[in-house]
Amino acid sequence: MIVRIMGQGQWVLEPEHLMDLNELDRELEERVAAQDEEGMRAALQRLIDGVQAVGVVVPDDVLAESDLILPDMDVTLDEMQALLDSTSEYYGLIPDADDDLHELDPESQH
């Protein structure tokens, strides 16, 4: 999965990374639901930091379509709410990785 962080570039994530990022994503959703703009920005920064920590940078000279796009830190609370509303198939901005991981785990198919 390729994640673009607006204004910063792209990172390649493996399915197992999504589980770690889902907790940060839930925190972001909670801050938006509470209308806590300062908390939303802090949670978004932690999510961005998490993507950058576990992901592998896509070189600038490589053209790759992004699977997910995270906004930059200038996003408003209303814009973040609209973005979350538009990702109904996900839990927040990051998709739920449970199904993907179960498909990869041969023991879960018994």
One Martini backbone bead per residue (centre of mass of N, CA, C, O) as a GRO file, in nm:
protein
  110
    1MET     BB    1   0.098   0.036   0.022
    2ILE     BB    2   0.033   0.378  -0.069
    3VAL     BB    3   0.133   0.680   0.101
    4ARG     BB    4   0.024   1.011   0.103
    5ILE     BB    5   0.178   1.314   0.203
    6MET     BB    6   0.107   1.615   0.191
    7GLY     BB    7   0.409   1.773   0.094
    8GLN     BB    8   0.613   1.491   0.146
    9GLY     BB    9   0.504   1.219   0.008
   10GLN     BB   10   0.590   0.866  -0.009
   11TRP     BB   11   0.477   0.543   0.131
   12VAL     BB   12   0.546   0.210   0.210
   13LEU     BB   13   0.312  -0.038   0.321
   14GLU     BB   14   0.234  -0.290   0.525
   15PRO     BB   15  -0.025  -0.456   0.661
   16GLU     BB   16   0.097  -0.466   0.957
   17HIS     BB   17   0.109  -0.150   0.990
   18LEU     BB   18  -0.197  -0.085   1.014
   19MET     BB   19  -0.247  -0.172   1.305
   20ASP     BB   20  -0.076   0.050   1.438
   21LEU     BB   21  -0.226   0.295   1.290
   22ASN     BB   22  -0.520   0.257   1.394
   23GLU     BB   23  -0.485   0.388   1.672
   24LEU     BB   24  -0.414   0.671   1.563
   25ASP     BB   25  -0.674   0.700   1.398
   26ARG     BB   26  -0.876   0.686   1.634
   27GLU     BB   27  -0.773   0.935   1.775
   28LEU     BB   28  -0.842   1.129   1.550
   29GLU     BB   29  -1.146   1.076   1.544
   30GLU     BB   30  -1.201   1.163   1.838
   31ARG     BB   31  -1.110   1.459   1.804
   32VAL     BB   32  -1.315   1.532   1.587
   33ALA     BB   33  -1.575   1.453   1.746
   34ALA     BB   34  -1.482   1.672   1.980
   35GLN     BB   35  -1.381   1.937   1.841
   36ASP     BB   36  -1.045   1.905   1.856
   37GLU     BB   37  -0.809   2.072   1.693
   38GLU     BB   38  -0.550   2.034   1.855
   39GLY     BB   39  -0.580   1.723   1.885
   40MET     BB   40  -0.592   1.664   1.583
   41ARG     BB   41  -0.308   1.765   1.512
   42ALA     BB   42  -0.156   1.574   1.700
   43ALA     BB   43  -0.270   1.310   1.577
   44LEU     BB   44  -0.176   1.361   1.288
   45GLN     BB   45   0.125   1.372   1.353
   46ARG     BB   46   0.141   1.082   1.463
   47LEU     BB   47   0.051   0.948   1.200
   48ILE     BB   48   0.272   1.056   1.020
   49ASP     BB   49   0.508   0.949   1.189
   50GLY     BB   50   0.423   0.651   1.160
   51VAL     BB   51   0.451   0.624   0.857
   52GLN     BB   52   0.754   0.713   0.849
   53ALA     BB   53   0.864   0.487   1.043
   54VAL     BB   54   0.746   0.218   0.874
   55GLY     BB   55   0.806   0.323   0.609
   56VAL     BB   56   0.892   0.348   0.261
   57VAL     BB   57   1.039   0.548   0.056
   58VAL     BB   58   0.948   0.709  -0.230
   59PRO     BB   59   1.095   0.809  -0.483
   60ASP     BB   60   1.067   1.100  -0.666
   61ASP     BB   61   1.125   0.940  -0.957
   62VAL     BB   62   0.866   0.781  -0.876
   63LEU     BB   63   0.567   0.665  -1.020
   64ALA     BB   64   0.285   0.650  -0.790
   65GLU     BB   65   0.000   0.535  -0.680
   66SER     BB   66  -0.220   0.619  -0.437
   67ASP     BB   67  -0.415   0.469  -0.180
   68LEU     BB   68  -0.343   0.704   0.022
   69ILE     BB   69  -0.439   1.024   0.181
   70LEU     BB   70  -0.278   1.265   0.367
   71PRO     BB   71  -0.292   1.540   0.520
   72ASP     BB   72  -0.190   1.824   0.612
   73MET     BB   73  -0.147   2.052   0.883
   74ASP     BB   74  -0.368   2.266   0.748
   75VAL     BB   75  -0.606   2.128   0.834
   76THR     BB   76  -0.925   2.136   0.912
   77LEU     BB   77  -1.181   2.022   1.089
   78ASP     BB   78  -1.386   2.021   0.853
   79GLU     BB   79  -1.201   1.875   0.647
   80MET     BB   80  -1.158   1.621   0.819
   81GLN     BB   81  -1.454   1.539   0.838
   82ALA     BB   82  -1.496   1.507   0.532
   83LEU     BB   83  -1.280   1.292   0.495
   84LEU     BB   84  -1.402   1.083   0.689
   85ASP     BB   85  -1.681   1.067   0.542
   86SER     BB   86  -1.537   0.956   0.263
   87THR     BB   87  -1.425   0.680   0.441
   88SER     BB   88  -1.643   0.439   0.496
   89GLU     BB   89  -1.455   0.172   0.440
   90TYR     BB   90  -1.313   0.286   0.680
   91TYR     BB   91  -1.120   0.349   0.970
   92GLY     BB   92  -1.090   0.632   0.873
   93LEU     BB   93  -0.787   0.671   0.700
   94ILE     BB   94  -0.726   0.375   0.784
   95PRO     BB   95  -0.739   0.068   0.711
   96ASP     BB   96  -0.847  -0.235   0.792
   97ALA     BB   97  -0.623  -0.519   0.838
   98ASP     BB   98  -0.751  -0.790   0.924
   99ASP     BB   99  -0.830  -0.921   0.652
  100ASP     BB  100  -0.550  -0.918   0.519
  101LEU     BB  101  -0.406  -1.090   0.740
  102HIS     BB  102  -0.586  -1.344   0.720
  103GLU     BB  103  -0.506  -1.407   0.424
  104LEU     BB  104  -0.189  -1.449   0.504
  105ASP     BB  105  -0.286  -1.655   0.726
  106PRO     BB  106  -0.300  -1.994   0.726
  107GLU     BB  107  -0.434  -2.050   1.013
  108SER     BB  108  -0.705  -1.876   0.950
  109GLN     BB  109  -0.811  -2.105   0.725
  110HIS     BB  110  -0.929  -2.345   0.926
   0.00000   0.00000   0.00000
